[in-house]
Amino acid sequence: MTDLADLETDLSAKIDAADDLHALEDLRVHALGKKGVVSERMKTLGKMSPEERQVMGPALNGLKTKIADAIEAKKAALEEAALDARLASEQVDVTLPVAPEAQGSIHPVSQVMEECAAIFAAMGFDVAEGPDIEDDFHNFTALNFPPDHPARDMHDTFFFHEKEDGSRRLLRTHTSPVQVRTMMTEKPPIRIVIPGRTYRCDSDQTHTPMFHQIEGLVIDRDSHMGHLKGTLETFVKTFFEVDDVETRFRPHFFPFTEPSAEMDVKYERVGEEIRIGQGEKWMEILGCGMVHPNVMKNCGLDPDEYQGFAWGMGVDRLAMLKYGIPDLRDFFAADARWLRHYGFDPLYAPNLATGLSR
């Protein structure tokens, strides 16, 4: 019993001397941990006679309780002292001017992507994404590009260095590889839209080496050009927030669709403003068509069983048309003044219920 009294005195003194929470925790482990001095004493109870256990059991449990209570009391005192010290050091000068409101806005490209996603989501489309760095198969071959197609040339595509096997990775030139990846991994019906960055060797007032596209893909058993036309006309009316837009579809050529078409909308220019849905001039706005049977075969789908349609459009171009932005290069100039002028409220999420933009 004398040993227990000495042990209690020693531990109590060390608890009182602990000057921070870290030292106190080390002491708790030393005393009450799995291999602590009190725990080791508790393990000896099993080797004692019944008479000795009747005496030492309550004594050891009492010691354990006293040490645990002392540690908790010391911990509370140290935490209170630490809080007092922190409050004393973190004084606030109420005479200082109020901090300015947080600044920043949503870039027009991000805004238009969100608007497009909201429109197509209401039509039942899912949003799909894929890698920016692609291989030749997903970017060209699977999409029915012949080996000698000019889009494969260096002046159009950013290629990486050639590998030992002769293959080269590349920066995707369109978001269409995501269509390939989706058709190869998912079973129809498929309804997706694909927003993302794309890259081509081109730079002027209306072209940049990196730009943004959004594409759509529908694969099922009954799709036809009428469905494609209805989908795109609904999108244009909703996106430009006009009641009626006159459109026309002109025959065109894309390796991955057949038949292929470009979609024009009527517009007029008033000063620097372009008004969609009125006037007598035509403006090309996107490319589209029925998915080519060869693309279906390359992706593991039977063109005799499935068919579908696809389209693609430039997000940057849509932003320029809708919000009157004259130069594409300003999108990437990192000019805070430009963004303050053309940016959007970061707290507003585009939706069809309250409006796409404000």
Beta strands, then each sheet from edge to edge (+ up, - down):
strand 1: 126-127
strand 2: 133-134
strand 3: 170-171
strand 4: 190-199
strand 5: 210-220
strand 6: 247-254
strand 7: 257-270
strand 8: 273-276
strand 9: 281-291
strand 10: 307-314
sheet 1: 1+ 4+ 5- 10+ 9- 7+ 6-
sheet 2: 1+ 4+ 5- 10+ 9- 7+ 8-
sheet 3: 2+ 3-
end
